[in-house]
Amino acid sequence: MSDKQILKQVVGIDVAQKELVVSLGRIDNQLSTEIYAGKTFPNNEKGFVDLVAWVKKLIKEDAPVLFVMEATGVYHESLAYFLDDKSWKVSIVLPNKISHYAKTLDIKTVTDKTASQAIARFGLERQLETWKRPKKSYKNLRQLTRERNQIVEQRTMAKNHLHAEESEAFPNKTTLKRIRKTIDFFDKQENEIKQEIDVLVKKDQEVSEAVA
């Protein structure tokens, strides 16, 4: 119809470690939603460039565009920063919100394609907040915290291993020595990370108040 006007366009992206499954949707002034295109791209910088070029060819330039993706570990971060650098609007949604929404749709088989379509529809139907990149200090703090958690997990495994070896009838002394050295190494790494975190927090008043 000649009086039909596109009100909103959404690029729904199902993010995995190695690929981006994308669905393009739009809603018009009659509140009719449509998922009208889809494609898969590698989750790397070349894939990001190709994704944006593909989107530009298919969208209406006079209607707003929003890229919507799930917060999937760390795999969505590079794309989010890339799009933000190019001045595209981005929304990052918690997976449980998408999961709950998808259950309301008539999806018989869940695939990466149907997941990206659900993300696109979610973005069309909801008013989502635009993602803003975190301050560098917050990002560094999160990375250090994540690294510390991984070290604590590895140290716990080593301690469990040590306990099991010590419980044997005739434990191997050199094995015990190596495990203890491993635990000492993890202790040293954790202390280094704690010192980095302390320095980071003291340098940034906002971060210091947030973690107080």
ChimeraX attribute file (.defattr): number of C-alpha atoms within 10 A of each C-alpha:
attribute: neighborCount
match mode: 1-to-1
recipient: residues
	/A:1	4
	/A:2	4
	/A:3	8
	/A:4	11
	/A:5	15
	/A:6	19
	/A:7	17
	/A:8	21
	/A:9	26
	/A:10	27
	/A:11	30
	/A:12	31
	/A:13	28
	/A:14	27
	/A:15	26
	/A:16	17
	/A:17	13
	/A:18	10
	/A:19	16
	/A:20	27
	/A:21	22
	/A:22	29
	/A:23	26
	/A:24	25
	/A:25	24
	/A:26	26
	/A:27	20
	/A:28	16
	/A:29	12
	/A:30	11
	/A:31	14
	/A:32	10
	/A:33	18
	/A:34	16
	/A:35	18
	/A:36	11
	/A:37	13
	/A:38	18
	/A:39	14
	/A:40	16
	/A:41	17
	/A:42	17
	/A:43	20
	/A:44	15
	/A:45	12
	/A:46	10
	/A:47	16
	/A:48	19
	/A:49	14
	/A:50	13
	/A:51	19
	/A:52	14
	/A:53	11
	/A:54	13
	/A:55	18
	/A:56	12
	/A:57	9
	/A:58	11
	/A:59	19
	/A:60	16
	/A:61	10
	/A:62	10
	/A:63	14
	/A:64	15
	/A:65	23
	/A:66	19
	/A:67	23
	/A:68	28
	/A:69	27
	/A:70	22
	/A:71	17
	/A:72	16
	/A:73	10
	/A:74	10
	/A:75	18
	/A:76	20
	/A:77	14
	/A:78	14
	/A:79	20
	/A:80	23
	/A:81	16
	/A:82	14
	/A:83	16
	/A:84	15
	/A:85	10
	/A:86	10
	/A:87	9
	/A:88	16
	/A:89	18
	/A:90	24
	/A:91	19
	/A:92	19
	/A:93	19
	/A:94	11
	/A:95	14
	/A:96	11
	/A:97	12
	/A:98	19
	/A:99	13
	/A:100	10
	/A:101	14
	/A:102	19
	/A:103	10
	/A:104	9
	/A:105	10
	/A:106	7
	/A:107	12
	/A:108	7
	/A:109	8
	/A:110	10
	/A:111	12
	/A:112	17
	/A:113	19
	/A:114	18
	/A:115	23
	/A:116	27
	/A:117	27
	/A:118	26
	/A:119	31
	/A:120	29
	/A:121	28
	/A:122	20
	/A:123	25
	/A:124	25
	/A:125	14
	/A:126	8
	/A:127	9
	/A:128	15
	/A:129	11
	/A:130	14
	/A:131	16
	/A:132	13
	/A:133	14
	/A:134	9
	/A:135	10
	/A:136	9
	/A:137	16
	/A:138	17
	/A:139	12
	/A:140	15
	/A:141	19
	/A:142	13
	/A:143	12
	/A:144	17
	/A:145	15
	/A:146	12
	/A:147	14
	/A:148	19
	/A:149	13
	/A:150	13
	/A:151	19
	/A:152	17
	/A:153	12
	/A:154	15
	/A:155	20
	/A:156	14
	/A:157	13
	/A:158	18
	/A:159	16
	/A:160	12
	/A:161	15
	/A:162	19
	/A:163	13
	/A:164	11
	/A:165	17
	/A:166	15
	/A:167	10
	/A:168	9
	/A:169	7
	/A:170	8
	/A:171	13
	/A:172	11
	/A:173	11
	/A:174	9
	/A:175	13
	/A:176	16
	/A:177	12
	/A:178	12
	/A:179	19
	/A:180	16
	/A:181	13
	/A:182	16
	/A:183	21
	/A:184	13
	/A:185	14
	/A:186	20
	/A:187	14
	/A:188	12
	/A:189	16
	/A:190	20
	/A:191	13
	/A:192	13
	/A:193	17
	/A:194	15
	/A:195	12
	/A:196	14
	/A:197	18
	/A:198	13
	/A:199	11
	/A:200	17
	/A:201	20
	/A:202	12
	/A:203	12
	/A:204	12
	/A:205	10
	/A:206	13
	/A:207	16
	/A:208	13
	/A:209	10
	/A:210	9
	/A:211	7
	/A:212	7
